[in-house]
Amino acid sequence: MPMMTHANTTNMEGRLRRLLLNFCRCGIAGWCLEVMFTSVDSIMAGDPTLMGHTSLIMFPIYGMGAFLFPISCFLDKWLTGLPGFPRAGRERLPEAARLLRHGLIYMVLIFTAEYITGIWLTSRHMCPWDYSAWPDNVNGVIRLKFAPLWFFTGLLFEFITAKRAV
């Protein structure tokens, strides 16, 4: 087994710190998006207070968005090894195609996380959302109509968590 060096430890600590920071960024961004989204109900009802709402439970759920970009990077590397996909270094995937692929990956991952956490929270009578009244619901915990929202939310989370050269 390889010995842990100071450089390896420092690098791992940096990655964990960055992941925690990104977890907090996604949690806070998700809260803000949810408050803005739910305040639309106030607008539709003609309520001038424009009240929106969220739950403390939603922070760690949105915080999981910190894992989206690393997962998509892993999938990008995996896909470049498959026949018919651009190879790293030889062909570069156009930015629009990369955004489409990542957005679709994020949409599926967010729906999956929403479904799993929704079922788990519902079983404990703690789920802060209930979509059972909508015709496009799946077991009351996800709405298919939200696919574009999750597509773009995933891309937003990528934007706020991806390491960029300055």
C-alpha positions as CSV (number, residue, x, y, z in Angstrom):
1,M,0.0,0.0,0.0
2,P,1.5,3.4,-1.0
3,M,2.5,5.7,1.9
4,M,0.7,8.9,2.3
5,T,3.0,11.9,1.8
6,H,2.5,15.4,2.9
7,A,1.7,16.5,-0.6
8,N,-1.0,13.8,-1.0
9,T,-2.5,14.7,2.4
10,T,-2.5,18.5,1.5
11,N,-4.1,17.7,-1.9
12,M,-6.8,15.6,-0.3
13,E,-7.5,18.2,2.3
14,G,-7.8,20.8,-0.5
15,R,-10.2,18.6,-2.4
16,L,-12.4,18.0,0.7
17,R,-12.4,21.7,1.5
18,R,-13.4,22.5,-2.1
19,L,-16.2,19.9,-2.0
20,L,-17.5,21.3,1.3
21,L,-17.4,24.8,-0.1
22,N,-19.2,23.7,-3.2
23,F,-21.8,21.7,-1.1
24,C,-22.6,25.0,0.7
25,R,-22.7,27.0,-2.6
26,C,-25.2,24.5,-4.1
27,G,-27.2,24.3,-0.9
28,I,-27.5,28.1,-0.7
29,A,-28.2,28.5,-4.4
30,G,-30.9,25.8,-4.3
31,W,-32.5,27.5,-1.3
32,C,-32.5,30.8,-3.2
33,L,-33.9,29.2,-6.4
34,E,-36.6,27.5,-4.4
35,V,-37.7,30.7,-2.6
36,M,-37.9,32.5,-5.9
37,F,-39.7,29.6,-7.6
38,T,-42.3,29.3,-4.8
39,S,-42.9,33.0,-4.7
40,V,-44.5,32.7,-8.1
41,D,-47.5,31.3,-6.3
42,S,-47.8,34.7,-4.5
43,I,-47.6,36.5,-7.8
44,M,-50.3,34.3,-9.3
45,A,-52.5,34.9,-6.3
46,G,-52.0,38.6,-6.6
47,D,-50.2,38.7,-3.2
48,P,-48.0,41.8,-3.1
49,T,-45.7,40.2,-0.4
50,L,-44.3,37.8,-3.0
51,M,-43.6,35.3,-0.2
52,G,-41.7,32.2,-1.1
53,H,-40.6,29.3,1.1
54,T,-38.2,26.4,1.5
55,S,-37.2,23.9,4.2
56,L,-34.0,23.3,6.2
57,I,-34.2,19.8,4.9
58,M,-33.6,21.1,1.3
59,F,-30.1,22.4,2.1
60,P,-28.3,19.0,2.0
61,I,-30.5,17.9,-0.9
62,Y,-29.5,20.9,-3.0
63,G,-25.9,20.6,-1.5
64,M,-25.6,17.3,-3.3
65,G,-25.4,19.4,-6.5
66,A,-21.7,19.7,-5.6
67,F,-21.3,16.1,-6.9
68,L,-22.8,16.8,-10.3
69,F,-19.8,18.3,-12.1
70,P,-17.4,15.6,-10.9
71,I,-19.8,12.9,-12.0
72,S,-20.2,14.5,-15.5
73,C,-16.4,14.8,-15.8
74,F,-16.1,11.1,-15.0
75,L,-18.7,10.3,-17.6
76,D,-17.0,12.5,-20.1
77,K,-13.7,10.5,-19.6
78,W,-15.6,7.2,-19.8
79,L,-17.4,8.2,-22.9
80,T,-14.2,9.3,-24.7
81,G,-13.1,5.6,-24.5
82,L,-16.2,4.4,-26.4
83,P,-16.2,3.9,-30.1
84,G,-17.8,6.8,-32.0
85,F,-17.1,9.4,-29.2
86,P,-14.5,12.2,-29.5
87,R,-11.2,11.2,-28.0
88,A,-9.6,13.6,-25.6
89,G,-6.8,15.5,-27.3
90,R,-7.7,14.5,-30.8
91,E,-11.3,15.8,-31.2
92,R,-12.9,18.3,-28.8
93,L,-16.6,18.1,-28.2
94,P,-18.3,21.4,-29.3
95,E,-19.4,23.5,-26.3
96,A,-23.1,23.3,-27.2
97,A,-22.9,19.5,-27.4
98,R,-21.0,19.4,-24.0
99,L,-23.6,21.6,-22.4
100,L,-26.5,19.5,-23.8
101,R,-24.8,16.3,-22.6
102,H,-24.1,17.7,-19.2
103,G,-27.6,19.2,-18.8
104,L,-29.2,15.9,-19.7
105,I,-26.9,14.0,-17.2
106,Y,-27.7,16.6,-14.5
107,M,-31.4,16.4,-15.2
108,V,-31.4,12.6,-14.8
109,L,-29.2,12.7,-11.7
110,I,-31.4,15.4,-10.1
111,F,-34.6,13.5,-10.8
112,T,-33.0,10.4,-9.3
113,A,-31.9,12.2,-6.2
114,E,-35.3,13.9,-5.9
115,Y,-37.0,10.6,-6.2
116,I,-34.8,8.7,-3.7
117,T,-34.9,11.5,-1.1
118,G,-38.6,12.1,-1.7
119,I,-39.5,8.5,-1.1
120,W,-37.2,8.3,1.9
121,L,-38.6,11.5,3.5
122,T,-42.2,10.6,2.7
123,S,-41.7,7.2,4.5
124,R,-40.7,9.3,7.6
125,H,-43.5,11.9,7.1
126,M,-40.9,14.6,6.6
127,C,-41.1,15.3,2.9
128,P,-41.5,19.1,2.3
129,W,-43.0,18.7,-1.1
130,D,-45.9,16.7,-2.5
131,Y,-46.7,16.6,-6.2
132,S,-49.4,14.0,-6.0
133,A,-52.1,16.5,-7.2
134,W,-50.3,17.0,-10.5
135,P,-51.0,14.7,-13.5
136,D,-47.3,14.5,-14.4
137,N,-46.2,13.2,-10.9
138,V,-44.3,10.0,-10.2
139,N,-45.3,8.6,-6.8
140,G,-45.9,12.2,-5.7
141,V,-42.2,13.0,-5.3
142,I,-41.2,14.2,-8.8
143,R,-42.9,16.1,-11.5
144,L,-41.8,15.4,-15.1
145,K,-42.7,19.0,-16.0
146,F,-39.6,20.1,-14.0
147,A,-37.2,18.5,-16.4
148,P,-36.1,21.8,-18.0
149,L,-35.7,23.3,-14.5
150,W,-33.4,20.5,-13.4
151,F,-31.5,20.7,-16.7
152,F,-30.7,24.3,-16.2
153,T,-30.2,24.0,-12.4
154,G,-27.6,21.4,-13.0
155,L,-25.8,23.7,-15.4
156,L,-26.0,26.5,-12.9
157,F,-24.5,24.2,-10.2
158,E,-21.7,23.3,-12.7
159,F,-21.0,27.0,-13.2
160,I,-20.8,27.7,-9.5
161,T,-18.7,24.6,-8.7
162,A,-16.4,24.0,-11.7
163,K,-12.8,24.9,-11.2
164,R,-11.9,27.6,-13.7
165,A,-8.7,29.3,-14.5
166,V,-8.7,33.0,-13.6
